Amino acid sequence: MNILNRLTAFLKGVWLEARKVNWPTKKEVLRYTLLVIGVSFALAVFLGGVDFLFTSLLNRIILRQ
């Protein structure tokens, strides 16, 4: 079996498997995308706040000595 036949068979298999996938609707994609963006933003704010708090505390400790 030459390389072209193997590649063709592989791509046919990929196409058949892709047709079996239960693809999400546009509404689901939008909902999940907004959820990921919202959680990422909330996590960034939280981690930024924790970083600011620790930086402030360490600066107070260092400057007092």
C-alpha positions, -999 to 999 in steps of 0.1 A, spaced: 0 0 0 16 32 -11 17 65 9 -11 81 -12 -35 52 -5 -27 52 32 -33 90 33 -66 87 15 -77 59 38 -67 80 69 -86 111 56 -117 90 49 -116 77 85 -112 112 98 -142 124 78 -163 95 90 -154 101 127 -160 138 123 -196 132 111 -203 112 143 -194 141 165 -223 159 183 -213 195 175 -226 222 198 -251 248 185 -242 284 180 -261 293 212 -241 268 232 -208 280 218 -217 316 226 -228 306 262 -196 286 269 -174 312 254 -189 339 276 -186 316 306 -149 310 299 -143 348 294 -162 356 326 -144 330 347 -110 341 333 -117 377 341 -129 369 377 -98 347 382 -75 375 369 -91 400 392 -88 376 422 -52 368 415 -44 405 408 -59 413 442 -39 386 460 -7 397 443 -14 433 453 -21 423 489 11 402 492 32 429 476 18 455 500 24 432 530 60 424 519 68 460 512 56 470 547 77 442 563 108 451 543 104 489 548 100 485 586 134 469 590 
